[in-house]
């Protein structure tokens, strides 16, 4: 009977990976169960040039969606865009946990990799000790997708993800961000075909 043997380095790296995996899974489950509230919104007063009436529009507090001045006609579309919701969720996370600014590259990796999906709401949470970011997308049809990615694994394209339907876990796996994006688009097309 052969017994599997490991070198010390292999065992240490395997234990480190398993610890990060357990942390990511725990963050995902806890975060999904408590889906965080929306970020506070700052109000800015914008005047239209053609009419001298004042109009109040809302933008996320620390986001960098576009320059200093946002035309009022574009603002309504922007507030419904995924980019706006993502930046609002990230601003809320940084407000709650200022050390989460170190996870900004992970946020861009996940959100750019997933692309423009049909999400009603975006929430983010993180574990600053293990440097793992969790991004949750609430999608139509009571579907919640949660994606976790540790900061020190940015060199690979893999993410951990969970898909829930009304708090029932449908899928929990890991895949490349490109494969996950294709999977999401396939789901969205099937939902639109059935509607």
C-alpha angles and dihedrals in degrees: 000000000000119000119209111243129197132196115239091250092052092048092049093048091046091050090048091051092047091049091053091045092051090047091049092049092048092049090049095050095043093044094047091050093054103031104197126247126254123280120260112264127222117215121224127189115227126186122207115227096222095050125033094219120122119234128189118223129176130228131170115272104244104013126128099208094141137337126300099290123051117190112240093233091057094044095073091055092043094055090058094045123105091235091058092048091047094050090045090053092047092049090051091051093050090048091054095040113021092188088066088083086087087066095060092106089055091050091053091045093054099039095043091045094051092045127193107342130166101263124162092196139006125206131179135198134165147192105230093190094060093026094233121151123205120198117190124195121196105208132187117281095043092288120149121191120192123192124191127191130171116224094232092058097061089114090071127057097228124118133179114234142179128196119202133185112199091336092310111123110234102170133009115176147112127255142152113285090242093054090048091050090052090048091052092049091050090052092048092051092050091050092049091048091053094047 
